[in-house]
Amino acid sequence: MKTEKELNQAILEITLKIQNENPELNKYLSELPVTIPDINNPQINCKVLQDYYDSLQNILKKYKEGQQ
């Protein structure tokens, strides 16, 4: 399992990739649960970060599959 620092770096990289290569997907970034927490003081941990990273990967994967 990746560390919190590694996950934050991976999230940054995939977010930049989406913004630079597929800016039309930016609208989906703001809709992801980690960016709109449903509680006042959310706990951010490795599991939450991994889930967020996975959701970013899924958005990109589904978009690319739709382009083929």
Biopython code that builds the backbone (N, CA, C, O; Angstrom):
import numpy as np
from Bio.PDB.StructureBuilder import StructureBuilder

atoms = [
    (1, "MET", "N", (0.843, -1.184, 0.000)),
    (1, "MET", "CA", (0.000, 0.000, 0.000)),
    (1, "MET", "C", (0.885, 1.243, 0.000)),
    (1, "MET", "O", (1.929, 1.285, 0.650)),
    (2, "LYS", "N", (0.451, 2.227, -0.726)),
    (2, "LYS", "CA", (1.220, 3.465, -0.823)),
    (2, "LYS", "C", (1.064, 4.300, 0.441)),
    (2, "LYS", "O", (0.084, 4.181, 1.176)),
    (3, "THR", "N", (2.059, 5.144, 0.669)),
    (3, "THR", "CA", (1.988, 6.061, 1.798)),
    (3, "THR", "C", (1.091, 7.244, 1.421)),
    (3, "THR", "O", (0.746, 7.437, 0.256)),
    (4, "GLU", "N", (0.727, 8.021, 2.429)),
    (4, "GLU", "CA", (-0.095, 9.209, 2.178)),
    (4, "GLU", "C", (0.617, 10.161, 1.216)),
    (4, "GLU", "O", (-0.012, 10.741, 0.331)),
    (5, "LYS", "N", (1.912, 10.317, 1.391)),
    (5, "LYS", "CA", (2.685, 11.203, 0.518)),
    (5, "LYS", "C", (2.686, 10.687, -0.925)),
    (5, "LYS", "O", (2.523, 11.463, -1.866)),
    (6, "GLU", "N", (2.868, 9.384, -1.092)),
    (6, "GLU", "CA", (2.866, 8.798, -2.436)),
    (6, "GLU", "C", (1.497, 8.938, -3.091)),
    (6, "GLU", "O", (1.404, 9.224, -4.285)),
    (7, "LEU", "N", (0.446, 8.740, -2.320)),
    (7, "LEU", "CA", (-0.902, 8.878, -2.862)),
    (7, "LEU", "C", (-1.198, 10.321, -3.259)),
    (7, "LEU", "O", (-1.795, 10.570, -4.307)),
    (8, "ASN", "N", (-0.785, 11.261, -2.429)),
    (8, "ASN", "CA", (-0.982, 12.676, -2.777)),
    (8, "ASN", "C", (-0.246, 13.022, -4.063)),
    (8, "ASN", "O", (-0.771, 13.766, -4.892)),
    (9, "GLN", "N", (0.955, 12.496, -4.240)),
    (9, "GLN", "CA", (1.725, 12.745, -5.459)),
    (9, "GLN", "C", (1.025, 12.119, -6.664)),
    (9, "GLN", "O", (0.933, 12.745, -7.720)),
    (10, "ALA", "N", (0.536, 10.898, -6.516)),
    (10, "ALA", "CA", (-0.156, 10.223, -7.613)),
    (10, "ALA", "C", (-1.436, 10.972, -7.991)),
    (10, "ALA", "O", (-1.760, 11.101, -9.171)),
    (11, "ILE", "N", (-2.155, 11.460, -6.986)),
    (11, "ILE", "CA", (-3.378, 12.237, -7.235)),
    (11, "ILE", "C", (-3.043, 13.525, -7.972)),
    (11, "ILE", "O", (-3.736, 13.906, -8.915)),
    (12, "LEU", "N", (-1.995, 14.184, -7.547)),
    (12, "LEU", "CA", (-1.576, 15.409, -8.224)),
    (12, "LEU", "C", (-1.235, 15.127, -9.685)),
    (12, "LEU", "O", (-1.646, 15.868, -10.578)),
    (13, "GLU", "N", (-0.491, 14.067, -9.921)),
    (13, "GLU", "CA", (-0.078, 13.739, -11.288)),
    (13, "GLU", "C", (-1.267, 13.406, -12.185)),
    (13, "GLU", "O", (-1.340, 13.890, -13.314)),
    (14, "ILE", "N", (-2.189, 12.595, -11.703)),
    (14, "ILE", "CA", (-3.328, 12.231, -12.552)),
    (14, "ILE", "C", (-4.271, 13.417, -12.743)),
    (14, "ILE", "O", (-4.882, 13.559, -13.802)),
    (15, "THR", "N", (-4.389, 14.263, -11.731)),
    (15, "THR", "CA", (-5.227, 15.464, -11.861)),
    (15, "THR", "C", (-4.631, 16.405, -12.907)),
    (15, "THR", "O", (-5.359, 16.946, -13.739)),
    (16, "LEU", "N", (-3.329, 16.600, -12.870)),
    (16, "LEU", "CA", (-2.669, 17.441, -13.873)),
    (16, "LEU", "C", (-2.799, 16.842, -15.264)),
    (16, "LEU", "O", (-2.987, 17.567, -16.241)),
    (17, "LYS", "N", (-2.698, 15.522, -15.357)),
    (17, "LYS", "CA", (-2.858, 14.848, -16.647)),
    (17, "LYS", "C", (-4.257, 15.098, -17.200)),
    (17, "LYS", "O", (-4.418, 15.415, -18.378)),
    (18, "ILE", "N", (-5.256, 14.955, -16.353)),
    (18, "ILE", "CA", (-6.638, 15.198, -16.786)),
    (18, "ILE", "C", (-6.800, 16.652, -17.221)),
    (18, "ILE", "O", (-7.387, 16.919, -18.269)),
    (19, "GLN", "N", (-6.291, 17.590, -16.433)),
    (19, "GLN", "CA", (-6.437, 19.009, -16.757)),
    (19, "GLN", "C", (-5.714, 19.382, -18.037)),
    (19, "GLN", "O", (-6.208, 20.205, -18.808)),
    (20, "ASN", "N", (-4.550, 18.790, -18.277)),
    (20, "ASN", "CA", (-3.753, 19.144, -19.455)),
    (20, "ASN", "C", (-4.180, 18.402, -20.714)),
    (20, "ASN", "O", (-4.218, 18.988, -21.796)),
    (21, "GLU", "N", (-4.498, 17.123, -20.582)),
    (21, "GLU", "CA", (-4.786, 16.311, -21.765)),
    (21, "GLU", "C", (-6.276, 16.177, -22.057)),
    (21, "GLU", "O", (-6.664, 15.979, -23.208)),
    (22, "ASN", "N", (-7.104, 16.281, -21.039)),
    (22, "ASN", "CA", (-8.542, 16.116, -21.210)),
    (22, "ASN", "C", (-9.301, 17.130, -20.365)),
    (22, "ASN", "O", (-10.032, 16.741, -19.454)),
    (23, "PRO", "N", (-9.145, 18.422, -20.646)),
    (23, "PRO", "CA", (-9.783, 19.449, -19.817)),
    (23, "PRO", "C", (-11.307, 19.339, -19.764)),
    (23, "PRO", "O", (-11.937, 19.855, -18.841)),
    (24, "GLU", "N", (-11.893, 18.674, -20.742)),
    (24, "GLU", "CA", (-13.344, 18.501, -20.730)),
    (24, "GLU", "C", (-13.812, 17.628, -19.556)),
    (24, "GLU", "O", (-15.004, 17.592, -19.250)),
    (25, "LEU", "N", (-12.889, 16.932, -18.906)),
    (25, "LEU", "CA", (-13.222, 16.100, -17.748)),
    (25, "LEU", "C", (-13.147, 16.858, -16.428)),
    (25, "LEU", "O", (-13.512, 16.312, -15.387)),
    (26, "ASN", "N", (-12.687, 18.088, -16.450)),
    (26, "ASN", "CA", (-12.553, 18.872, -15.218)),
    (26, "ASN", "C", (-13.862, 18.967, -14.444)),
    (26, "ASN", "O", (-13.853, 19.013, -13.214)),
    (27, "LYS", "N", (-14.981, 18.996, -15.149)),
    (27, "LYS", "CA", (-16.277, 19.107, -14.476)),
    (27, "LYS", "C", (-16.519, 17.930, -13.541)),
    (27, "LYS", "O", (-17.210, 18.077, -12.533)),
    (28, "TYR", "N", (-15.961, 16.766, -13.861)),
    (28, "TYR", "CA", (-16.150, 15.592, -13.019)),
    (28, "TYR", "C", (-15.272, 15.626, -11.767)),
    (28, "TYR", "O", (-15.603, 15.004, -10.758)),
    (29, "LEU", "N", (-14.163, 16.347, -11.831)),
    (29, "LEU", "CA", (-13.266, 16.420, -10.678)),
    (29, "LEU", "C", (-13.947, 17.074, -9.485)),
    (29, "LEU", "O", (-13.756, 16.644, -8.348)),
    (30, "SER", "N", (-14.732, 18.099, -9.735)),
    (30, "SER", "CA", (-15.389, 18.808, -8.642)),
    (30, "SER", "C", (-16.569, 18.029, -8.069)),
    (30, "SER", "O", (-17.077, 18.373, -7.002)),
    (31, "GLU", "N", (-17.010, 16.980, -8.768)),
    (31, "GLU", "CA", (-18.151, 16.198, -8.311)),
    (31, "GLU", "C", (-17.757, 15.001, -7.457)),
    (31, "GLU", "O", (-18.631, 14.331, -6.907)),
    (32, "LEU", "N", (-16.477, 14.719, -7.332)),
    (32, "LEU", "CA", (-16.037, 13.553, -6.581)),
    (32, "LEU", "C", (-16.219, 13.776, -5.084)),
    (32, "LEU", "O", (-16.000, 14.882, -4.589)),
    (33, "PRO", "N", (-16.615, 12.740, -4.366)),
    (33, "PRO", "CA", (-16.939, 12.876, -2.936)),
    (33, "PRO", "C", (-15.829, 13.455, -2.064)),
    (33, "PRO", "O", (-16.123, 14.193, -1.124)),
    (34, "VAL", "N", (-14.582, 13.151, -2.339)),
    (34, "VAL", "CA", (-13.516, 13.648, -1.466)),
    (34, "VAL", "C", (-13.402, 15.166, -1.536)),
    (34, "VAL", "O", (-12.904, 15.797, -0.603)),
    (35, "THR", "N", (-13.859, 15.753, -2.637)),
    (35, "THR", "CA", (-13.791, 17.208, -2.758)),
    (35, "THR", "C", (-15.031, 17.885, -2.184)),
    (35, "THR", "O", (-15.040, 19.096, -1.961)),
    (36, "ILE", "N", (-16.077, 17.095, -1.948)),
    (36, "ILE", "CA", (-17.303, 17.621, -1.350)),
    (36, "ILE", "C", (-17.658, 16.712, -0.170)),
    (36, "ILE", "O", (-18.572, 15.893, -0.270)),
    (37, "PRO", "N", (-16.947, 16.853, 0.929)),
    (37, "PRO", "CA", (-17.211, 15.957, 2.065)),
    (37, "PRO", "C", (-18.603, 16.165, 2.632)),
    (37, "PRO", "O", (-19.138, 17.273, 2.616)),
    (38, "ASP", "N", (-19.186, 15.074, 3.136)),
    (38, "ASP", "CA", (-20.538, 15.163, 3.679)),
    (38, "ASP", "C", (-20.546, 15.366, 5.196)),
    (38, "ASP", "O", (-21.594, 15.294, 5.837)),
    (39, "ILE", "N", (-19.372, 15.619, 5.755)),
    (39, "ILE", "CA", (-19.273, 15.934, 7.181)),
    (39, "ILE", "C", (-18.398, 17.168, 7.352)),
    (39, "ILE", "O", (-17.636, 17.526, 6.453)),
    (40, "ASN", "N", (-18.510, 17.818, 8.510)),
    (40, "ASN", "CA", (-17.785, 19.073, 8.724)),
    (40, "ASN", "C", (-16.272, 18.918, 8.808)),
    (40, "ASN", "O", (-15.538, 19.747, 8.270)),
    (41, "ASN", "N", (-15.800, 17.881, 9.467)),
    (41, "ASN", "CA", (-14.362, 17.674, 9.632)),
    (41, "ASN", "C", (-13.973, 16.283, 9.150)),
    (41, "ASN", "O", (-13.771, 15.379, 9.960)),
    (42, "PRO", "N", (-13.867, 16.109, 7.842)),
    (42, "PRO", "CA", (-13.590, 14.768, 7.316)),
    (42, "PRO", "C", (-12.181, 14.295, 7.672)),
    (42, "PRO", "O", (-11.245, 15.090, 7.753)),
    (43, "GLN", "N", (-12.053, 13.002, 7.881)),
    (43, "GLN", "CA", (-10.750, 12.400, 8.121)),
    (43, "GLN", "C", (-10.174, 11.987, 6.767)),
    (43, "GLN", "O", (-10.788, 11.214, 6.031)),
    (44, "ILE", "N", (-9.010, 12.499, 6.452)),
    (44, "ILE", "CA", (-8.344, 12.114, 5.224)),
    (44, "ILE", "C", (-7.243, 11.138, 5.604)),
    (44, "ILE", "O", (-6.319, 11.479, 6.344)),
    (45, "ASN", "N", (-7.354, 9.913, 5.085)),
    (45, "ASN", "CA", (-6.349, 8.908, 5.371)),
    (45, "ASN", "C", (-5.988, 8.188, 4.068)),
    (45, "ASN", "O", (-6.490, 8.538, 3.000)),
    (46, "CYS", "N", (-5.132, 7.201, 4.163)),
    (46, "CYS", "CA", (-4.670, 6.499, 2.961)),
    (46, "CYS", "C", (-5.818, 5.827, 2.217)),
    (46, "CYS", "O", (-5.826, 5.814, 0.986)),
    (47, "LYS", "N", (-6.774, 5.275, 2.930)),
    (47, "LYS", "CA", (-7.914, 4.624, 2.278)),
    (47, "LYS", "C", (-8.723, 5.634, 1.472)),
    (47, "LYS", "O", (-9.098, 5.360, 0.332)),
    (48, "VAL", "N", (-8.992, 6.786, 2.051)),
    (48, "VAL", "CA", (-9.749, 7.831, 1.366)),
    (48, "VAL", "C", (-8.978, 8.310, 0.138)),
    (48, "VAL", "O", (-9.550, 8.479, -0.939)),
    (49, "LEU", "N", (-7.681, 8.525, 0.310)),
    (49, "LEU", "CA", (-6.855, 8.979, -0.812)),
    (49, "LEU", "C", (-6.793, 7.921, -1.914)),
    (49, "LEU", "O", (-6.864, 8.256, -3.097)),
    (50, "GLN", "N", (-6.661, 6.660, -1.540)),
    (50, "GLN", "CA", (-6.622, 5.585, -2.542)),
    (50, "GLN", "C", (-7.942, 5.508, -3.297)),
    (50, "GLN", "O", (-7.951, 5.344, -4.517)),
    (51, "ASP", "N", (-9.053, 5.625, -2.584)),
    (51, "ASP", "CA", (-10.366, 5.617, -3.238)),
    (51, "ASP", "C", (-10.498, 6.784, -4.210)),
    (51, "ASP", "O", (-11.029, 6.625, -5.309)),
    (52, "TYR", "N", (-10.022, 7.943, -3.811)),
    (52, "TYR", "CA", (-10.076, 9.122, -4.674)),
    (52, "TYR", "C", (-9.220, 8.919, -5.917)),
    (52, "TYR", "O", (-9.650, 9.220, -7.030)),
    (53, "TYR", "N", (-8.005, 8.408, -5.722)),
    (53, "TYR", "CA", (-7.119, 8.127, -6.855)),
    (53, "TYR", "C", (-7.774, 7.127, -7.806)),
    (53, "TYR", "O", (-7.753, 7.309, -9.023)),
    (54, "ASP", "N", (-8.352, 6.077, -7.241)),
    (54, "ASP", "CA", (-9.015, 5.068, -8.070)),
    (54, "ASP", "C", (-10.165, 5.674, -8.866)),
    (54, "ASP", "O", (-10.373, 5.317, -10.025)),
    (55, "SER", "N", (-10.908, 6.584, -8.254)),
    (55, "SER", "CA", (-12.018, 7.215, -8.967)),
    (55, "SER", "C", (-11.511, 8.093, -10.114)),
    (55, "SER", "O", (-12.139, 8.161, -11.170)),
    (56, "LEU", "N", (-10.387, 8.756, -9.907)),
    (56, "LEU", "CA", (-9.782, 9.549, -10.987)),
    (56, "LEU", "C", (-9.349, 8.639, -12.137)),
    (56, "LEU", "O", (-9.568, 8.955, -13.306)),
    (57, "GLN", "N", (-8.740, 7.522, -11.795)),
    (57, "GLN", "CA", (-8.315, 6.570, -12.820)),
    (57, "GLN", "C", (-9.521, 6.041, -13.595)),
    (57, "GLN", "O", (-9.461, 5.897, -14.816)),
    (58, "ASN", "N", (-10.603, 5.756, -12.896)),
    (58, "ASN", "CA", (-11.802, 5.243, -13.556)),
    (58, "ASN", "C", (-12.405, 6.258, -14.517)),
    (58, "ASN", "O", (-12.841, 5.903, -15.612)),
    (59, "ILE", "N", (-12.427, 7.518, -14.106)),
    (59, "ILE", "CA", (-12.943, 8.572, -14.988)),
    (59, "ILE", "C", (-12.126, 8.622, -16.266)),
    (59, "ILE", "O", (-12.682, 8.669, -17.363)),
    (60, "LEU", "N", (-10.821, 8.612, -16.127)),
    (60, "LEU", "CA", (-9.937, 8.686, -17.290)),
    (60, "LEU", "C", (-10.070, 7.441, -18.160)),
    (60, "LEU", "O", (-10.118, 7.543, -19.386)),
    (61, "LYS", "N", (-10.129, 6.283, -17.543)),
    (61, "LYS", "CA", (-10.251, 5.026, -18.288)),
    (61, "LYS", "C", (-11.559, 4.977, -19.072)),
    (61, "LYS", "O", (-11.558, 4.638, -20.255)),
    (62, "LYS", "N", (-12.673, 5.312, -18.422)),
    (62, "LYS", "CA", (-13.968, 5.275, -19.099)),
    (62, "LYS", "C", (-14.024, 6.277, -20.239)),
    (62, "LYS", "O", (-14.608, 6.006, -21.288)),
    (63, "TYR", "N", (-13.414, 7.436, -20.028)),
    (63, "TYR", "CA", (-13.394, 8.447, -21.075)),
    (63, "TYR", "C", (-12.617, 7.943, -22.291)),
    (63, "TYR", "O", (-13.065, 8.081, -23.429)),
    (64, "LYS", "N", (-11.445, 7.358, -22.033)),
    (64, "LYS", "CA", (-10.623, 6.860, -23.139)),
    (64, "LYS", "C", (-11.283, 5.701, -23.860)),
    (64, "LYS", "O", (-11.160, 5.578, -25.079)),
    (65, "GLU", "N", (-11.986, 4.844, -23.119)),
    (65, "GLU", "CA", (-12.716, 3.732, -23.762)),
    (65, "GLU", "C", (-13.814, 4.282, -24.668)),
    (65, "GLU", "O", (-14.080, 3.720, -25.730)),
    (66, "GLY", "N", (-14.449, 5.370, -24.257)),
    (66, "GLY", "CA", (-15.503, 5.986, -25.066)),
    (66, "GLY", "C", (-14.975, 6.679, -26.308)),
    (66, "GLY", "O", (-15.720, 6.922, -27.257)),
    (67, "GLN", "N", (-13.691, 6.996, -26.298)),
    (67, "GLN", "CA", (-13.077, 7.672, -27.450)),
    (67, "GLN", "C", (-12.721, 6.696, -28.567)),
    (67, "GLN", "O", (-12.497, 7.111, -29.703)),
    (68, "GLN", "N", (-12.670, 5.421, -28.257)),
    (68, "GLN", "CA", (-12.243, 4.419, -29.260)),
    (68, "GLN", "C", (-13.381, 3.965, -30.124)),
    (68, "GLN", "O", (-13.190, 3.131, -31.009)),
]
sb = StructureBuilder()
sb.init_structure("model")
sb.init_model(0)
sb.init_chain("A")
sb.init_seg("    ")
for serial, (resi, resn, name, xyz) in enumerate(atoms, 1):
    if name == "N":
        sb.init_residue(resn, " ", resi, " ")
    sb.init_atom(name, np.array(xyz, "f"), 0.0, 1.0, " ", f" {name:<3s}", serial, name[0])
structure = sb.get_structure()
